[in-house]
Amino acid sequence: MRVTKDTIVKTGERFLNVEAVITDGKVKHPRSYGYPLDTPKKVIEADMAKAVKLYDMEKAQAAAAEETVKEDKAADKTIEALNGTKITN
């Protein structure tokens, strides 16, 4: 994590610019957050922990959605293969 003081050019408002990187294996996901200058360390650390939890939840949801798409494609193939068929003795 890298924290610096920064300024919003348009308004002149100063803030803490927090740059963090969530690393997932070899893949890095940079994130940037802004906080008021008087934000306590524990608040920022808690937010970063929440960001990692959120990333993990989103990753799990994406995996579940991908599995659902695979199941739907398999079901579509079965439906296509069976629609219009007749079963006789």
C-alpha positions in Angstrom: 0.0 0.0 0.0 1.2 3.5 -0.8 -0.4 6.6 0.8 0.3 10.1 -0.3 -1.3 13.5 0.2 -3.0 14.8 -2.9 -5.2 17.7 -4.1 -8.2 17.8 -6.3 -7.2 20.3 -8.9 -10.7 21.7 -9.6 -11.7 22.3 -5.9 -8.3 22.5 -4.2 -9.5 19.9 -1.6 -6.7 17.9 -0.1 -7.0 14.2 0.7 -5.1 11.0 1.3 -4.6 9.1 -1.9 -4.3 5.4 -1.0 -3.0 3.1 -3.7 -3.3 -0.6 -3.0 -2.8 -3.7 -5.1 -4.8 -6.9 -4.6 -2.6 -9.8 -5.8 -4.3 -13.0 -6.9 -1.6 -15.4 -7.7 0.5 -13.6 -10.4 -2.3 -11.3 -11.4 -2.3 -7.8 -9.8 -5.3 -5.6 -9.4 -4.4 -2.0 -8.6 -7.0 0.0 -6.6 -7.0 3.7 -5.6 -9.0 5.2 -2.7 -9.4 8.7 -1.4 -9.8 9.6 2.3 -10.0 12.9 4.2 -6.6 14.0 5.6 -7.6 13.2 9.2 -8.7 9.6 8.5 -7.2 7.3 11.2 -4.9 4.4 10.2 -7.3 1.8 11.6 -10.2 3.1 9.4 -8.1 2.7 6.2 -6.8 -0.7 7.2 -10.3 -1.9 7.9 -11.4 -0.6 4.5 -8.5 -2.4 2.8 -9.5 -5.6 4.6 -13.1 -5.1 3.3 -11.8 -4.5 -0.2 -10.0 -7.9 -0.2 -13.1 -9.6 1.2 -15.2 -8.0 -1.5 -12.7 -9.0 -4.2 -12.9 -12.6 -2.9 -16.7 -12.6 -2.9 -16.9 -11.1 -6.4 -14.4 -13.7 -7.7 -16.5 -16.5 -6.2 -19.7 -15.0 -7.7 -18.0 -14.8 -11.1 -16.9 -18.5 -10.9 -20.5 -19.5 -9.9 -21.9 -17.5 -12.8 -19.4 -19.1 -15.2 -20.5 -22.6 -14.0 -24.2 -21.6 -14.5 -23.4 -20.6 -18.1 -21.7 -23.9 -18.7 -24.7 -25.8 -17.3 -27.1 -23.7 -19.4 -25.2 -24.4 -22.6 -25.3 -28.2 -21.8 -29.0 -28.0 -21.1 -29.6 -26.0 -24.3 -27.8 -28.8 -26.3 -30.0 -31.4 -24.7 -33.2 -29.3 -25.4 -32.2 -28.8 -29.0 -31.5 -32.5 -29.4 -34.8 -33.6 -27.9 -37.2 -31.0 -29.2 -39.4 -32.4 -31.9 -38.3 -36.1 -31.4 -41.0 -38.8 -31.2 -40.7 -41.9 -29.1 -42.5 -44.9 -30.3 -42.7 -48.6 -29.6 
